[in-house]
Amino acid sequence: MNLTTRQKYMDAMNRRADLLAKADEAASAGNVEALKDFTAQAAAINPEIEGYQALMEQEARFAQAEPVRHDPEARDRAEARVEALRRGDPITFDAGEVLAGMGVRNSTTLATGSLIEPTRQGTSITDTKGTMSSIIDMVSVMDLTGAAQYRETYLKTELTAYTGKVETLAGTARTASDPAFGIVGFGPWEANVTSFVDRNLSRLSPVAYEEKIRSLAMRALRRAVVDKIYHGDGQLTGNKMYGILTAVDEAAASMTVAVSNLTIEAGFLDKLVFSLGTDDEVLGTARLFLTKAQLQAIGALRNQDDKRIYEIVPDPANPNTGRISEGGLIVPYCLASNLASDGKMIYGQPAAYTLGLFGSYSIRLDESVKAVERMNAILGDVFIGGNVMTPGGFAVGTIGD
């Protein structure tokens, strides 16, 4: 029997509830070992439940998108865009539409869902490209239409309070303490994308045609932006877009924490996890970004009893993410093939990085580029920018330096 996502979700919820009930019974009986065991088993089900929740949200978005096909205004807009494309004229999607197309739920943060998949639109053209890094679903995002650049002030050092005896301090000048501020920002950097589709795409209905062009263009934009979030624009000077690996403020001070000589071995995650935050906190919203090969190396670590040191639990709803656990330490991870040539891992809070969209996304079709192959070229252009806006928001670990 094929179970629906909701049925699988309810089954997981029931299994967790049963384990928690057994944990309560063990606690009442004073059985500490059984309490720990049942609690650990219940916690292990949490990623499965969260995965089903994300999958149900995604299914709900697709269900809600279907009535748009029957919306007269949406149909008129789609038909107008299709006619423009067929004439060779460019069409534009404003920043709001771009954010929606890339999975944004609001104007502040990208959602945990993913870009609309072309193969879910009911067309006959299949996109064979696989999953890309989900970091773009986690960073902060801003609509900066009309802005020439974006700058933000941040606090580098706080005020210091001094204490002393009242009778000693009376009538004396108190010790002064001034805060120190820094400025961090970024400007517009062009992202241009090119996708090729069979000319038979134009045989689809206007709504399906517009949906397909939109989804392919948004996916291409998404893929281009992901690498820039990690590496920036690659300029030695005059940078407009900074990546996590290249993030600096306007005084060229690094916005990340460097962790050197990192080796994939027992306890190595502690170096990253405890490198962020002050001495009075351990950040609980951070995530590890690493390559698939690095994740495999972590999973291959064994103790003296030939048991895994780290347990890896992939997210059933998103194969690009999951959790790594060792005892009581649980570290969410996100695969990033973009880091394959860097020899680095990144650990930090995705929301500490801000991605800005400077205006609309212009898209046009060109039938001349691959005319012999009967292919149409989808050409898109948009201005983007970004930087780490929170000092120490990420730790960058270098493997084996």
N, C-alpha and C positions, 0 to 999 in steps of 0.2 A: 504494500500500500504506500503510495506517495503522499508524504505529509506536506502540508502547506507550511510556509515560513512561520505563521502565527502558531500553528500546532507544535512546531519544533521549539518555538520560543516558550510556549506554555509548559511543554515537557521539561525543558531545562529549568524553568522557574520552579516547577514542582519538585524536581530532583534536588535543587538547592534548598528548598524549604524543608524537605525531609531530612537532609543532612544537618541543617541548623537546629531542627527539633531534636535530633539525636545529640547534638552538641550541648543543647540546654539540659537534656537528661543527664549527660555525662558530668556537666558542671554541678548539677544538683546532687549527684552521687559522689562528688569529689574526685572523679577520675580524670586527672589532669592530662594524661597521655591520650585518652580517647577524645577529650575535648579538643586538644591540638589537632588530632588526626581528622576529626569531622569538620573542624573549622577550615583546615587546609583544603580538604576536598570540596567544600562549598565555595571557597575562594577561587579554586581552579575552574569553576563553572562560569564565573563572572565574564571572562572574555567571550565565551560562547553566547551568553545572553546579550552582551553588548553588540556582538556581531549580528545576531538576529534582529535586534532593535534597529541597527543601521540599515539592514536589508529591507525591513518593513517600511522604513522611512523612504528609501529609494523607490520601492514599489508604489508607495503612495504618491510620490512625485510624478511617476509615469502615468498613474491613473488620473491624476489631476490635469496632466498635460493633454490628454486625449480630447476633452471637450473643446480645446482651442481650435481643433479642426472644423468645428461647427460654429465658431464665433465669426459672425459676418465681418466685424472690423479686422480681426486677425487674418481672415481669408483675403480681404481687400488689400491689406498691407503686404501679405505674402505675394499676391498676384502682381502688385505694383513692383515689388523687388525683383520678382522673376522676369518681368518684362524689361526692367532696367538691365539685368544681367544678360539677357538675350540680345539686347542692343549693344552690349559691350560697355555700358555705363557702370561706374562703381556704385555700390550701395554701402550704407554705413549702419553700424550698430552702436548706439550711444553707450557710455560707460555703464549705465544701469543694465542694459541688455547683455553687455559683455560679462559683467559680474554674475548675472543670472545664468548665463550660458556656461559659466565656469563653476557653477555650484554654489554661488553666494546666497545666503539667506537674509543677510542684512548688509548695511553699508560699512560695517566695521570689521567683521571677521568672515573669512571664507568658511563654508560649511564643511562638515566631515563627509558629506556625500561626494560623489564624483561627477565629472562632466557627462552630459547626456551621451550615451553610447550610440554611434551611428547604426549599429545592427539592431537597435531596439525601436527604430522608427518605421518599420514596416516597408522598407525599400528592398530592392533586389541587389543592392551593391553592398558587399561585405568589407569591413575594415579589418585587416588581419594583424594590425599592430597591437602589441600587448600592453600591459599595465605600465604606467610610469609612476615616478615617485609621488606619493601623496602629500608631500610637504606643502604643495600649493593649496591644499585643502585646509591647512592648519595655520598659515601665517595670517597676520592682520592685513587688511587691504583698504585702500582709500580711493575715492573718486576725486581726482585732482584736475578735472576738466577746467581749462582756462588758466591754470597756474603755470608759471615759468619754472618754478622749482619749489621744493618743500624743505623747510628748516624747522628744527625743534630744539628747544633748550632742555638740558637734563642736568641733574644734580650730581656733581662728581664727589664732593665731600660735604658732610653735614656740619651743622653747628655743634660745638662741644660745650657741654655744661660743666661748670666748675663748682665745687662745694668747699666749705670751710666753716670754722667757728664764727659765730655771730660777732663775738667780742673782738676777734682777730681781724675780721674783714671790715668792721665798722670804721668808716671814715677813710677807707683806702680805695684806690681805683681797682675795679674788677678786671680780671683777665679777659681780653677780647677774643672773640672767635668768629671768623667770617666763613660763610659757605663758599664753595668753589663750583662754578657752573661751566658746562661745556655746550657746544652746539654741534648737532649732527643733522645731516640732511642728504638729499639726492636730487637729481634733475631728470629730465626726460631722455630716454634712450630708445632708439627705434628698434622695434621687433617686427621683422617681416617674415611671412610664412608663405609657403607654396605647397599646394596639394594638387594631385592629378586624379581626375575621375573620368570614367568612360563617357563619351558624348551621349550615350543612350540615357544618361541620367535625366536629360531634358524631356524624356517621354513621360516622366512621372507627373502626377498632378501638381498644380502650383504650390499647394501647401507642403506636400511631401518634398518637392524640389527645394523649396526655401529651407525646410527643416534640415535637409541633407547638407546643403551648402553651409548653413549655420553650424551644424554639428562638426563637420570636417574642419571648418575654419577655426572654431573654438578649440578643437582638440589640437590642431597644429600650433595655435597660440599657446596653449597650455604646455605643450611639450617644449616650446622654445623658452618659455618663462621659467620652467623648472630648473634648467641648468643655470640660468642667470641668478636664481635665488641662492644657489650654492657658490658660484664663481664670480658673479658680477659681470661687467662689460669687458673685462680683460685689458683695460687701458692702464698703462704705467702712470700716466698723469692725466689730469682733467677728467677723472671718472665721473660718470653720471649715475650709473647704477652699481651698487656695491653688493657683493654676495656675502654669505656668512663667513667664508674663508678669507675675504678681503675687506671686511667691514672696519672702517675707521671714522673718527669724527673730523671736524674741520681743522683741528690741530694735528691731524695725522696720528692721533692716539687710537690704539686698537680698542674695538668695542667688544672683543671676545677674550676669554681666558685661555691661555696656552697650556696644554698638558703634554710634556715631551716624554720621549722614551717609553711609549706605551707598548706593552707586549700582551698578546692574547693568551692569558694564563689564568689560573685560579685567583680570584680576587681583583682582577684588573678593572672591573666595572666600578669598584669603590673609588679609584683614582678620578674617574669622571664624575660620578654622582656627588662626591663630597668636595669637588673643586668649585662648585657653584654655590652662590648664596653667602651670607655672612656666617660668622661663627655661631650664630644663634638660630640658624635655620637650615633645613634640608628641603630643597625645592621639590614639591610633589607633583608638579605639572610638566616636568621636563620629559624629553623623549630622545632616544638614541637613533641617530641616522648613520647607516653603515651599508656596506655592499653585501651582496648575497654570499660571496666567498668568505667574508669576515664572519657573517652569521653562521656559516657552515663550520668554520674553524672553532667558533664558540661552542657549537653543539657537539663537536668532536672531543672536547675536553673531558677526561675521565679522572676519577679519584683512584685511590689504591685498591678499592673494591671493584674497579672497572664499571662504576656507575657514573652517569652523567653529572657533571658539576653544575651545569646550567640547564634548566628546562626551558625549551622554546615552544611557545603556544601561538601558532598563527591565528590571525583573525579570520573566522570562517566567511565573513562577508566582504573582506578586503584582503587578498593574498599579499598585498604590499606591506601590511602592518601586522603587529602581534605583540607578544610580551616575552621577556626573558626573566626568569626567576631563579633565585638562589637563596634558599632558606626564606627569610622574611623580606629579602630585597626583590622588588618587582620593578623592572624597567621596561616601559613600552618602547618598541622599536619601529622604524620605518626604513625599508630598503631604498637605497639610492645608488643606482648604477652610475650616476654622474660622478661619484667619488672614486671610481675604479682606478683612475690614474694618479690619484692624489696621495694614497697611502695614509689616509686620515679617517677618523671617526668624529662625529659631531654629537654633542650631548647638550640639550638646552630646551628652552621654552619657545616653541614655534611662533607664538604671538609676539615675541620680542622683535621679530622681523616685520617690517612694514613694506608692502608692495603697493605702489601707486600707479594709477592709470591716468595718463595725461590726455584725455580726449577720447573721441570715438574710434571705432575699429572700422577701417575702410576696406571693403572687399569687392573684387571685380573678377570676371571671367575672361580668359584669353584663349581663343581657339587656334591660334597660329603656332604656339610653342611646340606642340606635339600633334600637328594636324595629320601626319601620316599614320600615327598610331590611333587616330580617332579619339584623342584624349583632350579634355578641357583642363586648363590650368586655373586653379583658384589662387588668386594673389591677394594677400592681406597685409595691411600695414597699421601699426599702432605704436604710440609712444608709451613706454613703461619706465619705472624707476623703482629703487628700493634700497634699504639699508637696515642694519641692526640698530634699532632706536633705543634699546635699553642696555646700558653698559653692563657687561658681564652676563648677558642673557644666554650666551652659549659658551661651552668649553670645546675647544678644538684639540683633539688628541692626535698626535703624530705617531704612527706605528714604527717602532724600532729605530728612532733616530738617536 
